[in-house]
Amino acid sequence: MAFLLVSIDEDDKRLQRYLNEMKFPFPVARVKAETAEQVMGFDNIPATFYVDRGDIVRYYVNGSEPHGDSPTRVSWFVDQLKGPAGARR
């Protein structure tokens, strides 16, 4: 399983503050907003895609969530993708 954060933020300092605060243990790819919209189909709002091993988007969160990107919330989605009792598909 792999995670990749895609950032369209043009402000390097703001992005670095966010990454330092959240302490995500995965890589960050930076793309221009125009590229993200054209290639990935989203614009300048937070969007989270949870993709299974078959490259199918199983969960999609558009915009900010009231509880944020907490590790507990992300873990719930990951557990769902793994299936019952964390089984691999």
Steps between C-alpha positions, in 0.01 A plus 500: 500500500632845415395855565583807300400854585458717192535869572405786272599756762723766346610631841802289602502628859129435557529148361805425714321627815205271422724199439698567819177526699336188355818287491380285210733203455472493120633694202361823363469569128461859389317589182356816355129555561431492126671163468310354796170614354580368152662168595332412829167678468508719811557864569629723778302344784609216724415163351590157631487183292530153649594263219500122533761259361301478177538876445130560572407806706301350788462813714512865404486793740447838337592804707602523862352271761410631845730244662782563255762256381544331833693172508189330641285615209757400240547163672125432474511542121814286475338224705198509270723460196677203658171323565385296800753482786764667284501218244678569174303496180 
